[in-house]
Amino acid sequence: MLRALAVDDERPSLEELLYLLNADPRIGSAEGAGDATEALRRINRALESGPDGPDAIDVVFLDIQMPGLDGLDLARLLTGFARPPLVVFVTAHEDFAVQAFDLKAVDYVLKPVRKERLAEAVRRAAAQRGTAAPEPAPRIPVHEPDPDHIAVELGGVTRFVAVDDITHVEAQGDYARLHTDRGSHLVRIPLSTLEERWRSRGFVRIHRRHLVALRHIGELRLDAGTVSVLIGTEELQVSRRHARELRDLLMRRTTG
């Protein structure tokens, strides 16, 4: 049975999260804290109690944007402890996923929180704490079963994005952000892996941070010795080492 601490500065969100946690049979107890400072005091008490003590906490369900010390700040502080509780981020913002997983978060749950999605986060926490057998279920498959699509996860829902719809890819550490005309998706795959996988599909590296689909390049711009490409309304810089190869590829593509 997991002992949980939920942290959120918005009282309705905190009460809803506590209600859902207490309804999960794997949660033995769930407490609430209205800000990160209050949560840190409670976690310090838990660490002083020890992992088997009466005040122990196994997992913290943590909002990110809070006044004063925010959720990411608190998670960074916890990494300095010898045996910190597990962390599951619960937030309305997708943009902090890279930082969250760099801090070894167990999961990243988007608001509004669905019961099924929170249950999956609890399952992962239970597996890491050894209170349940872990089930192998990677967030993003290493080998895509369908070469024409890539699986992305958002709020517990897995979607399959057509590779042909991807205009360009941006490196974000060990992650990559896939850009389409309808939005972007974050996947835990290095840019170098996607470069190798999609080279035959017309994707080319133009910068250490960017991989682009040749078919989506609208313009190639030369200005005072710098090279850039226009994809939709977004202009991306081309590094010197990739400029010649890109020009040659575009010329071959247009001349057949």
Summary of the structure (lengths in Angstrom):
residues: 256
radius of gyration: 22.1
end to end distance: 64.0
largest distance: 73.7
contacts: 750
relative contact order: 0.09
helix: 36%
strand: 32%
